[in-house]
Amino acid sequence: MMKNDLYISGESYGGVYVPFLAMRIDQSNAKATDKVNLKGWIVGNACTHPTECFHPKSDDGFSSFTYDFFFKHDFYSEQEYDTLQSACSKDFESTLCNEVKAKLAGKFEATNTSIYNLYKPCYVDDKYAERLVGLNLRDAVLYKSLKCESQGAAIEWLNKDEVKKALHVDSGITWDICNF
């Protein structure tokens, strides 16, 4: 048996892969002589199905749940939400649905709010703006949201030699947010 306890954690899409990974470890442990000492797992702000987090065929990548979330947080009027439901209920990828979603995504973007924290203002740092060139709309929307979060302290800390050494990261590696 492996002596160290293992806890697995994740957030967002981790709601899909963390439980799966824990299940696979448990299944492997049933057959193995050298077992992984899985003590537990936790997921925060989880999607439990891939389409809850992201819809790959949607122009902006948002799932229907994202639009529901925005409506429930008063980013759209009831009339706008009804229009979305009417346009998208049968085909989330239709031309009409994509037009309505684009309008609503633009309305959300105009609020300058981070998708990851609706309750604080977004202070955009344009340091990484050049990376938007060539990105599709979904990546640009996610990237804009990432820019709303302060990454400077994390970037500085993760690039310190002593932190790299403690984390067993090659000293030649330079960490950066998302490495676009």
ABEGO torsion letter per residue (X at the ends): XBABBBBBBBBEAAAAAAAAAAAAAAAAAAABABBBBBAEBBBBGBBABAAAABBAABAAGBBAAAAAAAAAAGABBAAAAAAAAAAAAABAABAAAAAAAAAAAAAAAAAGBBAABAABBBBBBAAAAAAABGBBAAAAAAAAAAAABBAAAAAAAAABAAAAAAAGBBAABBBBBGGX
